[in-house]
Amino acid sequence: MITEASAVTFRQNLGEMLNQVQYRHDSVLINKDGKPVAALVDARLFERIRRMQARFDQLCQRIEAGYDGVPEEAGIAEIEAAIAADRRQRNQRTPG
C-alpha cells in the first residue's frame, strides 16, 4: 500500500512511518507544497529498484553502442518501426 504524507506530517510521524514501511512493507510518498518530492520504501524494494536501474543503464549503453554513427532520426525511425511491428504481432495473437 502507498500512503501519502506532507513533509511536515512525515517529519512529525517518522517513527510510525518507518514501522509501516519496515513491518508492513508499505511505501510512503512524501509531498511538499502538494507535489511529490520523495518516497520512503522498504530496503528490499529499494535494492530491487537499484538492480533494475543498473540493468536499464546497461541496456541503454548497449543500444547506444549499437546505434553509434547512425543519424538520430534514422535510429528513432527504426526503433519506432520495430515497436509498431511488435504491437501488430501482439494484436494478432490476442483474441479480441
N, C-alpha and C positions, 0 to 999 in steps of 0.2 A: 504494500500500500504506500502511496505517496501522500505525505502531509505537507501542506504549505504553511509557512510562518513568516511573519515580518522579521526583519533583523532584530528589532527590539524584543519581540516575543521569543525569538530563538535565544538571544543572549540571556533573557530572564529565566528560561527553562532549559538551559543547556544540559544539565544532568538528566532530566527526564527524557529529552530528545535523544541523548546518547544511548540511554537504555532502550528506547524504542527501536533505534537502529541496530543495536547490538543483539538484543534478545528476540525481537520480532522480525528482524531483517527488513524493516520498513526503510523508506528514504524520506528525507526532509528537504523540500525545495525552499530556499531562503530568498525572500523578496525584500527589495529596498526601493522605496518610493513606488511600490506596486509592480516592480519589474523583477523577474528572476535574476539573481546575481551569483548564486552558489547552490550547491547541493551537498547534503551530508548523506553518505551512503555506507553500507556495510563494507568492511575491509575486503571481504572475499569478492564482492561485486566490483569494487574499485580495481582489484588486481585483474579481474577478467576484462574490464574496460581497458586497462593498460596493455594487456596482451593483445586485445583486438586492435587497439590503436597502432601497436608495433607492427602487426601483420598488415594492416591497412597501409601504413607508411611503406613497408617493403613492396607491397603490390603497386603502389603509386610509383615507386622508383623503377620497378620492372617495366611498367607501362611507359614511363618517361624515357627509359633507355631504348625501348622498342620503337619509339617514335622519334628518336634523335635524328635530326636532319630533315624530318618531314614537316612541311609548312603546317602551321596550326590549323588553318581552315580545312586542309585535306585530312588531317588527323581527326578532327572533330566530325567531319562528314563520314569518315569510315566508322568511327565509334557509333554514331547515330544510326548508320545503316545496319550495323551488327545488332544494336538494341532492337530496332524495328523488326529485323528478321527473327530474332529470338521471340519477340512478342507474338508475331504471326504464328510461329511454330507452336507456342504455348496455347494460343487461342484455338488452333486446330485440334489439339489434344484434349482440350477441356470441353466436355459436353455442356451445351448451354443454350 
